[in-house]
Amino acid sequence: MGYQAILDISMAFTNQSKTKEMMDKLSIVPGVACLVEISGNYDLLVMALVKDCKDIIVINEEILKIPYIKRMDAAMRQVYPVWPSPRQYISTF
């Protein structure tokens, strides 16, 4: 499908009572594939599929329009042609 990377964005909100509203807004951002509510220093993990740098810029611009975001950290990882990747084990517990 042409995706080159997965963009993992950890987000902390200023108001945790707005998490559902935030998830609704983030779910329509182009490229966003998965939203995971987490605990700790961040409130939400957003995973987006990107084809190139332009996709990263579009995702960032769309996210910046959403209120209540206190902090964001992002990391990018390669999309492997085979899943699971070598030496990656999948467990259903």
C-alpha positions as CSV (number, residue, x, y, z in Angstrom):
1,M,0.0,0.0,0.0
2,G,3.0,2.2,0.0
3,Y,3.3,3.0,3.7
4,Q,6.9,3.6,4.7
5,A,6.6,4.1,8.5
6,I,4.4,4.0,11.6
7,L,4.3,7.2,13.5
8,D,3.8,6.7,17.3
9,I,2.5,9.8,19.0
10,S,2.2,9.8,22.8
11,M,-0.2,12.5,24.1
12,A,-0.9,14.1,27.5
13,F,-4.1,16.1,27.9
14,T,-4.9,19.1,30.0
15,N,-8.3,17.7,30.8
16,Q,-8.7,13.9,31.0
17,S,-12.5,14.2,31.0
18,K,-12.3,15.2,27.3
19,T,-10.5,11.9,26.3
20,K,-13.6,10.6,24.4
21,E,-14.0,13.9,22.5
22,M,-10.3,13.9,21.7
23,M,-10.4,10.3,20.4
24,D,-13.3,11.2,18.2
25,K,-11.4,14.1,16.7
26,L,-8.2,12.1,16.3
27,S,-9.9,9.2,14.7
28,I,-10.7,11.3,11.6
29,V,-7.1,12.6,11.1
30,P,-5.8,11.1,7.8
31,G,-3.4,8.2,8.4
32,V,-4.5,7.5,12.0
33,A,-4.9,3.8,12.3
34,C,-5.1,3.1,16.0
35,L,-5.8,4.9,19.3
36,V,-4.9,3.4,22.6
37,E,-5.9,4.9,25.9
38,I,-2.9,4.5,28.3
39,S,-1.9,5.5,31.8
40,G,1.2,7.0,33.2
41,N,2.8,10.2,31.9
42,Y,0.6,10.1,28.8
43,D,-3.1,9.6,28.2
44,L,-3.3,8.4,24.7
45,L,-1.1,6.6,22.1
46,V,-1.9,7.5,18.5
47,M,-0.5,5.2,15.7
48,A,-0.5,6.6,12.2
49,L,0.7,5.1,8.9
50,V,2.7,7.5,6.7
51,K,4.0,7.3,3.2
52,D,6.4,10.2,3.3
53,C,7.3,13.4,5.1
54,K,4.3,15.2,3.7
55,D,2.0,12.8,5.6
56,I,3.8,13.6,8.8
57,I,3.3,17.3,8.3
58,V,-0.4,16.9,7.5
59,I,-0.9,14.7,10.6
60,N,0.9,17.2,12.8
61,E,-1.1,20.2,11.4
62,E,-4.4,18.4,12.0
63,I,-3.5,17.4,15.5
64,L,-2.4,21.0,16.4
65,K,-6.0,22.1,15.6
66,I,-7.4,19.9,18.5
67,P,-7.7,21.5,21.9
68,Y,-6.7,20.1,25.3
69,I,-3.3,18.7,24.2
70,K,-0.7,19.5,26.9
71,R,2.3,17.5,25.5
72,M,3.1,15.3,22.5
73,D,6.1,13.1,21.8
74,A,6.5,11.2,18.6
75,A,8.7,8.3,17.3
76,M,8.8,6.7,14.0
77,R,9.4,3.0,13.1
78,Q,9.8,1.1,9.9
79,V,6.9,-0.8,8.4
80,Y,8.1,-4.3,7.8
81,P,7.0,-6.2,4.6
82,V,6.1,-9.2,6.7
83,W,4.2,-9.3,9.9
84,P,5.0,-10.3,12.5
85,S,8.6,-9.2,11.9
86,P,11.4,-11.7,12.4
87,R,11.8,-12.6,16.1
88,Q,8.6,-10.8,17.0
89,Y,6.2,-13.0,19.0
90,I,2.5,-12.4,19.2
91,S,0.7,-13.5,22.4
92,T,-3.0,-13.5,23.2
93,F,-2.1,-14.1,26.9
